[in-house]
Amino acid sequence: MNRIRLDLSYDGSGFHGWAAQPGLRTVEGVLTEALETILRRQIRLTVAGRTDAGVHAAAQTAHFDVEDEVWQRVPGRSSRTPGEALLTRLTGVMARGQVNRGIGDIVIARVEQTSSDFDARFSAVGRRYRYRIDDRPVPDVFARTRALRSEPLDDRLMMRAGAGLVGEHDFLSFCKPREGATTIRTLRGLDVHRPGSGPDAGLLVLDLEADAFCHSMVRSIVGTLVEIGRGRRDPVWAQKRLAERSRSEGVVIAPAHGLTLEGVEYPDESRYAQQAEQARRVRENPLTPSAARIDPVGCCD
């Protein structure tokens, strides 16, 4: 069997998240259908970050396995490599019926055969997210699908509050816990700033980087910081919530459309298997905080 890596991006506006769901349009569902149409085989995708409905991805990574015979047949009579041929064919299949000819709301950047040790989810050592907020007096109409519209926010208060969340903590207060899964994460960085140039110039952006994020963690942190930026809460509220280690009913979750997965970090190829084994071990033994402790190089999605 060959392991195939896909690097892709997508506009999450028209999807009910990554994970396939019966009767709903999802990124995994559309991509799997396209792959199975081309390869004529049942395909099972593994992804680095299972994004929620409405969340975008600028740099997502997935993998699947396929027989070598099938893989070698992909180019047909062309001189292209199987990866090049599959990328071209995927682009064509997924762009059918789209407004812009030749491009759909999923874009495949790269397709390549990789090591059998590579695991898109468990080999990852870090993930980066950006949350965009448009709090200008006159909003940008073109930012409405990728940025939260808000009244003016105090970014200095938000930055002060966010600094207290950086480090290894139990983020239960900011997560939707899954039974048997740890909520301990290492938040490596949280930056609140206003870019002076580039596509996000004029927006208020929050950049978060961690070994991994548990379900709704980023949007819960952002929602908390927005409340502080609005002056409704004191900056110490964020740390108080963290210390509570309890998911309260009053938790504020920022809307999905402002969030984008910006990148996934992987170690050198020689460490793929080691990292994946370590990540699975943490996942399977979350009995106590000490047993569930996450190594600084990361684990989960």
FENRA-V374099 format. One record per residue. N is the residue number from 1. RES is the residue in three letters. PHI is phi in whole degrees, 0 to 359 (999 if undefined). D_FIRST is the distance of its C-alpha to the first C-alpha in Angstrom with 2 decimals. Layout:
N&RES&PHI&D_FIRST  N&RES&PHI&D_FIRST
//
This chain:
1&MET&999&0.00  2&ASN&258&3.79  3&ARG&261&6.62  4&ILE&245&9.61  5&ARG&260&13.14  6&LEU&243&16.09  7&ASP&250&19.68  8&LEU&214&22.21  9&SER&224&25.77  10&TYR&202&27.68  11&ASP&271&31.21  12&GLY&283&31.22  13&SER&303&34.53  14&GLY&261&33.21  15&PHE&238&30.55  16&HIS&268&30.89  17&GLY&88&28.63  18&TRP&284&24.88  19&ALA&295&23.94  20&ALA&300&23.68  21&GLN&220&26.94  22&PRO&303&28.24  23&GLY&79&30.74  24&LEU&238&30.40  25&ARG&277&29.00  26&THR&231&26.53  27&VAL&297&24.27  28&GLU&299&21.13  29&GLY&297&22.42  30&VAL&294&23.16  31&LEU&292&19.96  32&THR&296&17.80  33&GLU&299&20.07  34&ALA&295&19.81  35&LEU&296&16.01  36&GLU&290&16.06  37&THR&295&18.96  38&ILE&281&17.25  39&LEU&272&13.76  40&ARG&56&15.31  41&ARG&219&12.70  42&GLN&288&13.43  43&ILE&241&12.36  44&ARG&241&13.06  45&LEU&266&14.36  46&THR&241&15.36  47&VAL&236&18.39  48&ALA&291&20.64  49&GLY&221&23.85  50&ARG&275&24.57  51&THR&289&27.65  52&ASP&281&30.53  53&ALA&303&32.17  54&GLY&89&33.83  55&VAL&279&32.21  56&HIS&263&30.97  57&ALA&220&28.26  58&ALA&269&28.86  59&ALA&206&25.70  60&GLN&251&22.94  61&THR&227&19.31  62&ALA&220&16.32  63&HIS&216&12.53  64&PHE&210&9.88  65&ASP&248&6.18  66&VAL&210&5.47  67&GLU&298&4.55  68&ASP&299&5.79  69&GLU&300&8.98  70&VAL&293&9.67  71&TRP&298&9.25  72&GLN&290&11.56  73&ARG&278&13.97  74&VAL&303&14.80  75&PRO&290&17.71  76&GLY&64&19.33  77&ARG&267&22.29  78&SER&284&22.68  79&SER&269&22.45  80&ARG&286&20.53  81&THR&286&17.15  82&PRO&304&14.34  83&GLY&295&15.10  84&GLU&296&18.79  85&ALA&293&18.59  86&LEU&293&16.70  87&LEU&301&19.24  88&THR&298&22.09  89&ARG&290&21.08  90&LEU&298&20.48  91&THR&301&23.87  92&GLY&294&25.55  93&VAL&296&24.30  94&MET&281&25.19  95&ALA&272&28.50  96&ARG&300&29.91  97&GLY&80&33.20  98&GLN&278&33.47  99&VAL&296&36.86  100&ASN&267&35.80  101&ARG&299&34.33  102&GLY&90&30.98  103&ILE&215&30.24  104&GLY&255&29.43  105&ASP&270&29.62  106&ILE&237&25.98  107&VAL&239&25.32  108&ILE&269&21.97  109&ALA&270&22.81  110&ARG&204&19.58  111&VAL&228&15.97  112&GLU&207&13.87  113&GLN&285&10.59  114&THR&228&11.19  115&SER&296&10.80  116&SER&293&8.48  117&ASP&280&12.09  118&PHE&288&13.09  119&ASP&228&14.26  120&ALA&304&16.37  121&ARG&273&18.81  122&PHE&277&19.22  123&SER&279&18.78  124&ALA&292&21.63  125&VAL&250&25.02  126&GLY&191&27.20  127&ARG&222&27.89  128&ARG&237&30.82  129&TYR&237&32.71  130&ARG&233&35.82  131&TYR&247&38.38  132&ARG&253&40.89  133&ILE&228&44.45  134&ASP&255&47.11  135&ASP&246&50.45  136&ARG&283&52.57  137&PRO&304&55.86  138&VAL&246&54.58  139&PRO&287&50.89  140&ASP&269&48.49  141&VAL&300&47.66  142&PHE&280&44.35  143&ALA&265&43.29  144&ARG&294&43.79  145&THR&268&40.16  146&ARG&229&38.81  147&ALA&219&41.72  148&LEU&287&43.84  149&ARG&276&47.46  150&SER&212&49.89  151&GLU&292&53.44  152&PRO&306&53.97  153&LEU&245&52.29  154&ASP&270&53.38  155&ASP&292&50.39  156&ARG&292&52.22  157&LEU&295&52.50  158&MET&295&48.83  159&MET&294&47.82  160&ARG&297&50.14  161&ALA&292&48.72  162&GLY&293&45.09  163&ALA&300&45.72  164&GLY&285&46.38  165&LEU&263&42.89  166&VAL&289&41.07  167&GLY&123&39.67  168&GLU&271&37.93  169&HIS&215&39.36  170&ASP&272&38.80  171&PHE&266&38.47  172&LEU&306&39.04  173&SER&296&41.93  174&PHE&248&39.66  175&CYS&235&36.64  176&LYS&264&35.87  177&PRO&291&34.68  178&ARG&255&31.99  179&GLU&303&32.84  180&GLY&83&31.51  181&ALA&251&30.41  182&THR&284&32.29  183&THR&248&34.26  184&ILE&279&34.82  185&ARG&221&33.66  186&THR&250&34.62  187&LEU&276&36.09  188&ARG&281&36.16  189&GLY&198&38.25  190&LEU&216&40.19  191&ASP&240&42.13  192&VAL&245&44.53  193&HIS&204&45.84  194&ARG&238&47.00  195&PRO&302&45.39  196&GLY&270&48.08  197&SER&209&45.96  198&GLY&87&42.72  199&PRO&296&41.39  200&ASP&258&42.35  201&ALA&302&45.87  202&GLY&93&48.39  203&LEU&271&45.99  204&LEU&263&45.86  205&VAL&238&42.34  206&LEU&241&40.88  207&ASP&256&37.96  208&LEU&236&36.17  209&GLU&229&33.57  210&ALA&209&32.11  211&ASP&298&29.34  212&ALA&192&28.58  213&PHE&234&30.64  214&CYS&276&31.15  215&HIS&303&31.80  216&SER&69&34.72  217&MET&298&35.60  218&VAL&297&35.98  219&ARG&292&38.02  220&SER&288&40.17  221&ILE&296&40.99  222&VAL&299&41.82  223&GLY&302&43.95  224&THR&295&45.86  225&LEU&291&46.51  226&VAL&295&47.66  227&GLU&301&50.21  228&ILE&290&51.46  229&GLY&296&51.57  230&ARG&279&53.70  231&GLY&85&56.12  232&ARG&279&55.64  233&ARG&223&54.45  234&ASP&282&55.26  235&PRO&305&52.57  236&VAL&289&52.62  237&TRP&300&51.36  238&ALA&299&47.74  239&GLN&291&48.06  240&LYS&297&50.00  241&ARG&297&47.24  242&LEU&301&44.67  243&ALA&292&46.94  244&GLU&294&47.39  245&ARG&50&43.76  246&SER&213&44.33  247&ARG&277&42.94  248&SER&275&46.22  249&GLU&291&46.78  250&GLY&272&48.37  251&VAL&298&45.31  252&VAL&261&45.10  253&ILE&250&41.69  254&ALA&295&41.63  255&PRO&303&40.48  256&ALA&291&36.83  257&HIS&293&37.47  258&GLY&275&38.66  259&LEU&257&35.43  260&THR&224&32.61  261&LEU&284&29.51  262&GLU&266&30.13  263&GLY&180&27.32  264&VAL&233&24.67  265&GLU&255&24.79  266&TYR&236&22.05  267&PRO&282&22.77  268&ASP&300&21.93  269&GLU&307&18.30  270&SER&293&19.53  271&ARG&252&20.51  272&TYR&305&17.48  273&ALA&293&16.78  274&GLN&300&20.55  275&GLN&295&21.32  276&ALA&296&18.79  277&GLU&296&20.14  278&GLN&296&23.64  279&ALA&296&23.23  280&ARG&295&21.97  281&ARG&297&24.82  282&VAL&295&27.33  283&ARG&297&26.05  284&GLU&273&26.30  285&ASN&229&29.71  286&PRO&271&32.01  287&LEU&284&34.99  288&THR&220&37.53  289&PRO&307&37.90  290&SER&291&37.66  291&ALA&289&34.56  292&ALA&269&32.98  293&ARG&303&33.93  294&ILE&263&31.41  295&ASP&296&30.91  296&PRO&305&32.06  297&VAL&280&28.63  298&GLY&107&27.56  299&CYS&207&25.42  300&CYS&249&25.28  301&ASP&260&25.25
//
